[in-house]
Amino acid sequence: MTSATSGSLTYTYLSDGTKVSAVREDGSGKRYLGSAVYSVPESGAVGGSETLESVAWDEGRIFFDVEAAVDSTGGGLVVLDSIPGIGCYRDCWYVTDHLGNVRSVVDISASLAAPQVVERNDYLPYGTRLGVGNAVLESNHYRLGGKEEQTFGSLDLGKVDFGARQYDPFTARWTAVDCLATLSENRSPYHFCSGNPIIMIDLTGLKDTTYVPSIDKGVLDLPNTATPLEINNIPNPDAYNCHSFAWESSLGDPEDKRNLQLVQRGITKWDENPDNNMSDFYQLSSDTPNVPGDRVLYYVDSNGNGAYDLGEEIIHSAVVYEVDKQGYTKTVISKRGQMGISINHPTAPTFYTHANGYILGPKTSRAYFRYQGEGQAPSIMIP
């Protein structure tokens, strides 16, 4: 890819499309290894060697900032534990809007007395950044959609790499033809978000979709994990459901009389109700931070007291999979009846929540539980 004023850039990819490197004509550039990005010096540079530029984490990046020692009295950044003229690494949290755009960068480095907002971003509808009056952190290259800006030293391509394609916010167009263009022949193969970037998102550069808050908070269906009750009209002894998955290591409770009819058919790993297998867990108060492994009960709060009480109708069970820094649950993992295992936001539509009428059935509340028994909590079995 070439810039009219600053030179060219050569990309290297693996066969599956994973970006390996981006190199300028002088040999300098970046190398990508998982969540880590390395800065590569120009060929033949004295003492030149690769340095770690940044590492991504769930809510932001840790990256090297050569400007970290600017005097804060001049409106710059607060001085950190850095070597003068060399800089240091910043642990930064990205505050994003509903489309995934980074609106604020908050430095949460341990050496600071309190978190510091070091960058603020506002955007025009198609992604051009409005820089007037807003601080900018030169070492940060992740803004629009949380994707990497193609800036390499003095070479600024003015593009943003979404994965499958690169995007030009100035022209509001992709730089390559849509490989799925035949699915929407009434639109330009270069269109961005169907001309409606306020409510549409494109996570990879392949296909835009309407943003739905709950759905777009991390949804993953694990393949080949469905266990139907019957296969070719023959009972499936390996069938299990959400309660068995969350509370009984996917082994079920064949001794519970409520499962008798299924057990008589040879289906022993299914559990109709887990309330007799929860004694080693205690219910958390609403202000207790969650941790991965906590259990989640979706139930009908018939008495309206905000807590699960024995005898109330249980709709679904899940396990906390990810939490944020404040202890709020980001994703849960569960088995959806005869269907497969999914990882998704706890209030995702069609996920047993009856949130705003997404599915039929009673309105559910959520209660969280933590293991307090001897030894290890029941295992989460993923085929």
Secondary structure, DSSP 4 states (H G I P E B T S, - for coil): -EETTTEEEEEEE-TTS-EEEEEETTS-EEEEETTEEEEEPPTT-TT---EEEEEEETTEEEEEETTTT--GGGTSPPP-S-BTTTBEEEEEEEEE-TTS-EEEEEE--TTSSS-EEEEE-EE-TTS-EE-TT----TT--B-GGGPEEEEETTEEEEEEE-SSSEEETTTTEESS--TTGGGGTTS-TT-SGGG-TTTEE-SSSS--EE--TTTTS--EEPTT----SEETTEE-TT---HHHHHHSTT---TTSGGGHHHHHTT--S--S--GGG-TTEEEPPTTSPP-TT-EEEEE--TT-SSS--TTSPEEEEEEEEEE-TTS-EEEEEEE-TTS-EEEE-TT-TTSS--GGGSSSS---EEEEEEE-SSSPPPP----
